[in-house]
């Protein structure tokens, strides 16, 4: 399965939007930071499968954070790069 960035952002919004909005940006950022830490640990000593799962978690939480902040990541990336 292949998703565009816009499709991923919408999927995360559809699945978790209400829960994410209730948590807010500060709580969501804490979850994001925790996932970055788990990715760091996986990169230091995890298997490729573990690393891949942690990359996916970090991406999902980054998208969640963008949703909470009202940022369209597809648009932001296009403007930046």
ChimeraX attribute file (.defattr): number of C-alpha atoms within 10 A of each C-alpha:
attribute: neighborCount
match mode: 1-to-1
recipient: residues
	/A:1	2
	/A:2	6
	/A:3	9
	/A:4	9
	/A:5	15
	/A:6	13
	/A:7	12
	/A:8	18
	/A:9	22
	/A:10	17
	/A:11	15
	/A:12	16
	/A:13	19
	/A:14	10
	/A:15	10
	/A:16	12
	/A:17	16
	/A:18	12
	/A:19	10
	/A:20	19
	/A:21	17
	/A:22	11
	/A:23	13
	/A:24	15
	/A:25	17
	/A:26	11
	/A:27	14
	/A:28	20
	/A:29	18
	/A:30	13
	/A:31	18
	/A:32	21
	/A:33	15
	/A:34	14
	/A:35	21
	/A:36	19
	/A:37	14
	/A:38	20
	/A:39	22
	/A:40	15
	/A:41	14
	/A:42	19
	/A:43	16
	/A:44	10
	/A:45	11
	/A:46	15
	/A:47	11
	/A:48	11
	/A:49	10
	/A:50	16
	/A:51	19
	/A:52	15
	/A:53	15
	/A:54	22
	/A:55	18
	/A:56	14
	/A:57	18
	/A:58	21
	/A:59	17
	/A:60	18
	/A:61	22
	/A:62	21
	/A:63	24
	/A:64	28
	/A:65	23
	/A:66	18
	/A:67	20
	/A:68	21
	/A:69	12
	/A:70	9
	/A:71	14
	/A:72	15
	/A:73	17
	/A:74	14
	/A:75	11
	/A:76	10
	/A:77	10
	/A:78	8
	/A:79	8
	/A:80	6
	/A:81	5
